[in-house]
Structure formats: C-alpha cells, structure tokens
Amino acid sequence: MIDQFADRLRALRAEHGYSLRALAKLVGVTANAVLRWEKAEVTPTRDKMIELAEAFGVEAGWLAWRLGERDPGTTAESLGKRLEGCSKAELTAVATMLDAFQVEREHSSAPKVRKKA
C-alpha cells in the first residue's frame, strides 16, 4: 500500500515511464521540483497537484491524500486513451460490444405500438 504522496508520485512516474525531467516539463516545473516532491521535502501547489493527476489519469484527491478511487470516472477521452494501446482484435471486440449497446438503446427507446382491442 502506498500511503504517502511522495510514494504515489514516484510509483506513477515509474509506471508511466517518465523521467524526472519529462514529468517536470509536462507540468511546467523543474526536475529538481519533482525530485523534492518525491523526497517529501515539499508538496506541489493545488494547481500542480491537479496537473499531475491529469498527467497520470488519476483522481487528484487520490494522488494528494489517497482519498477516493485512483481512477477517475469514465469519459470518452479516458476511454480513447485506454483504447490507443489495444490490438486490432481487441478494438474489434470493443466495437462489437458498443454496437450491441447501441442496438439495445435504440430498441428500448423506440415508441411502443399499442394494438387496438
């Protein structure tokens, strides 16, 4: 279990393959600032915490204090990012499921026709 912000930040940076410099550039700080965050010498400002959470695709509350869930709610953008790493076969399977959901939605929202008695 990762209890401290510094540990969560270090783990996320490793998980995403960012160097200190790459993450720093992504959120507009120096590599030294990121290093100081990871050493728990200082914590980022609220705005930087939000930028970090967005860069890693996690909830800001989880990153800062381990409150709530790690993963944010599903959005079209977050799904798109997750689909980028899928194979053609996986994408075909996802497309088939989406088509089935669409057919079900259209079927359930179609007006009901009453038969005359």
Backbone torsions as a table, in degrees:
resi	resn	phi	psi	omega
1	MET	NA	136.9	-178.1
2	ILE	-101.9	103.8	-171.9
3	ASP	-89.7	-26.1	-174.0
4	GLN	-107.0	147.2	177.0
5	PHE	-52.1	-47.0	-176.9
6	ALA	-57.2	-40.3	179.5
7	ASP	-68.1	-41.4	178.3
8	ARG	-64.0	-42.4	179.6
9	LEU	-62.1	-47.0	-179.2
10	ARG	-61.8	-42.7	-179.4
11	ALA	-65.6	-42.9	179.5
12	LEU	-65.6	-40.2	179.5
13	ARG	-62.2	-42.6	178.7
14	ALA	-66.7	-43.1	-179.6
15	GLU	-59.4	-37.3	-179.2
16	HIS	-91.0	-4.2	177.1
17	GLY	72.7	25.6	179.0
18	TYR	-87.5	137.0	169.3
19	SER	-78.6	168.5	175.5
20	LEU	-56.0	-46.3	-177.5
21	ARG	-64.4	-41.8	-179.0
22	ALA	-64.5	-44.1	179.0
23	LEU	-66.5	-40.7	178.9
24	ALA	-59.3	-45.3	179.6
25	LYS	-63.5	-39.0	-178.5
26	LEU	-62.3	-36.5	-177.8
27	VAL	-107.6	5.7	172.6
28	GLY	75.9	38.9	175.3
29	VAL	-131.9	-178.1	177.1
30	THR	-88.4	160.0	175.7
31	ALA	-61.5	-33.7	178.5
32	ASN	-63.6	-36.5	177.9
33	ALA	-63.4	-44.5	178.5
34	VAL	-62.2	-43.2	178.9
35	LEU	-59.6	-42.7	179.3
36	ARG	-65.9	-34.0	175.2
37	TRP	-65.1	-44.2	-177.6
38	GLU	-69.9	-24.4	176.1
39	LYS	-87.8	1.1	-178.9
40	ALA	61.1	30.1	175.9
41	GLU	-80.2	-35.8	177.8
42	VAL	-144.5	165.3	174.1
43	THR	-117.7	151.6	-179.6
44	PRO	-68.7	159.4	174.2
45	THR	-65.9	167.5	178.5
46	ARG	-56.8	-45.6	-179.4
47	ASP	-62.9	-41.4	179.4
48	LYS	-68.7	-34.9	177.8
49	MET	-62.6	-41.7	178.5
50	ILE	-65.2	-42.6	178.1
51	GLU	-62.3	-41.9	178.2
52	LEU	-62.1	-45.5	-179.9
53	ALA	-60.2	-42.8	178.5
54	GLU	-64.8	-40.1	-179.9
55	ALA	-62.2	-34.6	-178.3
56	PHE	-96.2	-7.1	-179.6
57	GLY	69.4	37.5	178.2
58	VAL	-124.2	165.6	176.0
59	GLU	-71.3	136.7	-179.9
60	ALA	-61.9	-39.4	179.1
61	GLY	-63.1	-37.6	177.4
62	TRP	-67.5	-44.1	-179.3
63	LEU	-63.2	-46.3	-175.9
64	ALA	-72.3	-48.0	-170.7
65	TRP	-129.6	3.8	-175.6
66	ARG	61.1	38.1	176.3
67	LEU	-100.2	137.6	178.9
68	GLY	77.6	-159.0	-177.5
69	GLU	-92.6	153.4	177.9
70	ARG	-68.0	-48.3	-174.0
71	ASP	-87.7	135.0	177.3
72	PRO	-71.5	168.7	176.9
73	GLY	-57.3	156.2	-178.9
74	THR	-73.8	126.5	175.0
75	THR	-126.5	165.7	177.8
76	ALA	-60.0	-40.0	-179.8
77	GLU	-65.0	-44.5	-179.1
78	SER	-67.0	-35.8	176.1
79	LEU	-65.2	-41.4	178.6
80	GLY	-58.5	-43.7	179.2
81	LYS	-63.7	-40.3	-179.8
82	ARG	-68.7	-32.2	-178.5
83	LEU	-75.7	-20.5	-177.7
84	GLU	-58.3	-30.0	-178.5
85	GLY	-91.1	2.7	-177.3
86	CYS	-80.7	150.9	175.1
87	SER	-76.8	170.0	178.8
88	LYS	-61.3	-40.5	179.6
89	ALA	-64.4	-40.9	178.7
90	GLU	-65.8	-41.2	178.2
91	LEU	-63.9	-37.7	177.4
92	THR	-63.4	-42.0	179.0
93	ALA	-63.7	-42.5	178.8
94	VAL	-64.1	-43.7	179.8
95	ALA	-61.8	-39.4	178.3
96	THR	-62.9	-43.2	178.3
97	MET	-64.6	-42.4	178.9
98	LEU	-62.8	-40.4	177.2
99	ASP	-60.9	-41.9	179.4
100	ALA	-63.8	-41.1	177.3
101	PHE	-63.3	-40.9	179.9
102	GLN	-63.9	-44.0	178.8
103	VAL	-61.4	-44.3	179.1
104	GLU	-62.8	-42.2	179.1
105	ARG	-62.6	-45.6	179.7
106	GLU	-63.9	-38.9	-179.6
107	HIS	-66.8	-42.8	-177.1
108	SER	-75.7	-21.2	-180.0
109	SER	-97.3	-3.1	179.0
110	ALA	-67.8	142.0	179.1
111	PRO	-63.4	140.9	179.0
112	LYS	-82.3	133.2	179.8
113	VAL	-97.1	124.7	177.8
114	ARG	-91.3	137.5	174.7
115	LYS	-84.7	140.5	177.2
116	LYS	-75.6	141.5	-178.6
117	ALA	-85.3	NA	NA
